[in-house]
Amino acid sequence: MTNDTTSPYAALRPAAVSALAGELRLACMRISRRVRFESTDLIAPHHFSVMCRLEESPRTPGELAEIEKVSAPSMTRTVAGLVERGWVERTPDPDDKRQVIVSLTDDARKVLKETRRRRDQWMSVRVGHLDPEEQAVLVRATEILRKVANE
């Protein structure tokens, strides 16, 4: 892209890129927060996040703490809460008996599915209220945001 301001595809100047980046980041954070908190009656957001990590593969509490960027004691409390609800189970690590491996239960998988359904429904209602042109912009924006997220 060029800086030719007469072109409808002119590149934004650095200050405008910076302003757009800030606005986009805030909008994404607000949407993310709204979607996360729409289903808190079923599962707390931090529990959902940990369960999604466990859906990828069973992990130790230390691995979960590192991935989630929280302290080990905080993750220990989170895991204990998930065990109490019957959503995760602890098993001894076959390679290191001092460690435990945390994995999802079938009930947890059902909770994840229902939470995702509710979150998708919340978003679907809002996107459904947009006009067709706005929906088309979101289709393109989704492709672009995926590209940005994967850089």
N, C-alpha and C positions, 0 to 999 in steps of 0.2 A: 504494500500500500504506500501511497505517497502522501505528502502533506498538502496536496492541492486541495484547498477548501472549496473549490467549485465542484468537485466530484462528489456524488452522493456517497461514495465509498472512501472518502478521504479519511486517513488515519487520524486518530485523536492526538492532540498535542500531549506531551508528558503530564502536564498538570491536570488535563481532562481525564487521562487514563487513571491517574492517581485518585481523582475524585470518584470516578466510576467504580474503581476497585473497592473503595471504601463503602460506597452505597450498596454495591452488590454483596459485599461481605455482610453488611448489617441486615440486608433483606434475607439472605440465606440463613443467617443466625436466627432471625425472628421466625421464619417459616419452620426451621428445624425445632425451635423451642415450642412453638404452638403445636406442631405435630406430636412431639414427644409427650407433652402434657395433656393431650386429648385422651389418653388411655391410662392415666395414673390411677384410676380406681381399680384397675386390674393388676398393674405392675408398675413399680417405681422406675423412673428412667434409668437410674444407675443399675438396677437389677436387669432391665431389658438389655442394656449395653453388654453386661457381662455374659448374659445368656446367649447373645448373638455371637460373642467370641467363642463360647463353648460349642455352639452349633457348628463352627468351623472345624473344631477338634477339641478333644479333652485336653486340659492343661493343668499345671500346678498353680496354686494361688500366687506364687511369686511371678510366674509368667503373666498371669492375669493382671497383677498389680503393675507390672512394667508396661504392658500393652495399654492399660487404662490410665496410666500416668497418675497413680495414687500410691499411697504408702502401703507397705505390707500389712500393718495392723488394720488399716481401713479395709483392705481386700479381705482379710480374715473375717471381719465383721459382716461384710457383704456376703461372702460365701456361707457363713453361718446362717444368715437370714434366708438365703436360698435353700439351704438344707432343711431348715425348719419348715419351710413352705412345701417341701417335697419336690422342688424343681431341679435340684442337683443332688448328686451323691458323691461321696468321697470314697476312693479305694486306694489302698497302699500302692505306691509306685513299685513295680516289680524290680526295677534296677536300683532303687535307693529307698530302703524301708523307712528312712527318716522323713520322706516326702509323701504327699498324697496327690492323687490325680483327681480332678474334679470333672464330672461329666453331667450332661443333661439327662433328665428322666423323660419318659413319654409325656407326663403331665406338662413338663416345661415346653416341650415341642408344641403341644396344643395351645398353651398360653402365648407362645411366640406367634403362632399362626393367627390366633384371634386378635392379638395386639396389632399385627400388621394389617389385618383386615379392617380394623377400626381406623387405623391411621390412613390407610388408602381411601376409605370411605370419606373421612374428613376432608382429605385433599380433593377427592372426586367431586364433592358437593361444591367446593369453592371454584374449581376449574370449570365445572358445569355451568356456573353463573356467568362466566365470561362469554363475550361474543366470539363468533367463529374466527375472526381475524386475530384476536388476542390468544385464542387457543392455538392457532397456527404459529404465532410467535413463540409460545411456550414449547411447542414441538421442537422448533429450531434451537431455542435456548437450552433445552434439555441436552441436545446433542453437543452443544458448545460447552456447557457446564461439565458434562462427562469428560470432554477433552481436557478441560482445565484441571479437573480432579485427578486425571491420570498422568499429568506431566510430572 
